[in-house]
Amino acid sequence: MIKLQTFVKESIHQIVQGIAEAQECCKETDALINPSGLSYRKTQNQPLFWDPRSGRVAERVEFDIEVTATDEKETKGGIGIFVGPVSLGTQGQSGKEMSASNRIKFGTFVVLPSGNNK
C-alpha cells in the first residue's frame, strides 16, 4: 500500500501544480489566483478578504475531493494517485490492485476578473 509520506507529497505536489497552472491560464485576464498581499477585515461576523491593489474582493474557492491511491501488483507495478471516479476492476488485465480512499480539503483565494478587461 502507498506510504503516508508519498501520499502527502504527491497530493501537495498536485495541488501546487494545479494552482500554478490556473495562474498561468488566467494571465490573459485580470483574475488573480492565490494572490499575495490580501487585506482582511471582519464585517458582520464574516471575514472579508480583498486585493488592495485593485480594490476587488477575493473569493475563497473551497475544494473537498476524494483521492484514491492505488497500488497495482502487475509486471510493471507502481503507485498512482487518481482524483475522481475510479474503476477498481482489472478490466481484462491479470493482476491485483489494492486501493485506499481519503478526503482532502483545501482552498485558495481568487480575485475574479473585473469585467473591464478586453
N, C-alpha and C positions, 0 to 999 in steps of 0.2 A: 504494500500500500504506500501511497505517497507520504513522504516525510513532511512534518509540520513546517519546517523552515523552507522547504521547496514550495509548498502551497502558499505560504505568506509571501515569499519572494516573487513568485510568478503572478500572484493576484495583484500585488502592489505595482509590479512592472507593467502589467496590462492596463491598470487604471491610469498610471502616469502616461503611458503611450497613448491611451485614448484621449486624455486631456490635451496632450501635445498636438495630436492630430486635429482635434477640434479647434485649437487655437490657430493652427496653420490654415485650415479651410475657412475660417472666419476672418482672415486678414483682409479680404476684399470688402468687408462690411465694417461698420464701426462698432460691432459687437466685441465685448471683452469676455474672455473665458478665464476664470480664476485670476482676476486682476490683483495686482499688489496695491497697497495703499488705500484700501477701502476705509471709509469713515463709518462710525457706528453711533447710534443713539437709540434709546428706548422710548417708544411712543405708545401710549395707551396699552402698556404691558406687552407690546410687540417690539421685537428688535427690528431696527431699520438699518440696512447697510446701503451705502451709495458710493459712487465714484466721484470724489471731489473735483477731479479734472473736468468731467463732463456734466456733473450735477445729476446724472441719471441713477436711478435705483438699481441695486444689484439684487437679482432674484436668486434664491437658493434653489438649486436643482438637486433633488434627492434621488438616489438610486438604491434600490433594495433588490438584489439579484440572488439567484440561486446558482451556485457554482458546483459543478460535478467534476470531481477528479477521478480519472480512471487509470488503472494500471493494467495494461494488456500483457498477457504472457503468451507470446507467439514467437515465431522465429526472429522477428525484429525486436520485439519487446518495446519498452518505453513508457513514458508517463505523459499524459496530456491533460490540460485543464480546458474545459469547454463551458461556455455560457449559453443558456437557453435549452430548448428541448433536446434531449439526447436519446438516441436509440441504444438500448443496452443489449440488444440481441447480437449474435455473432454474424448474422446475415451471410451465411454460406462460408464463413471462414472457420477454420479449425483453430481453436484457441480458447483461452479462459480469460474472462475480464472481470475485474473487481472494481467497484466504484463506491464513492462516498460523496454525499451532497452536503454542502454548507451554505450558509447565507452570508452575504457581505453587504453591509450598508455603508454608504459614503455619500458625500455631497460636494458640490462645488458652486461657486457663485458665477452668475452670468449677467453681464450688463447687456441687455438686448439692444439691437440697433435702434437708433432714434427715429428712423423714418425719413431723415433728412439726407441720407446718403444717396448717391446717384448710381 
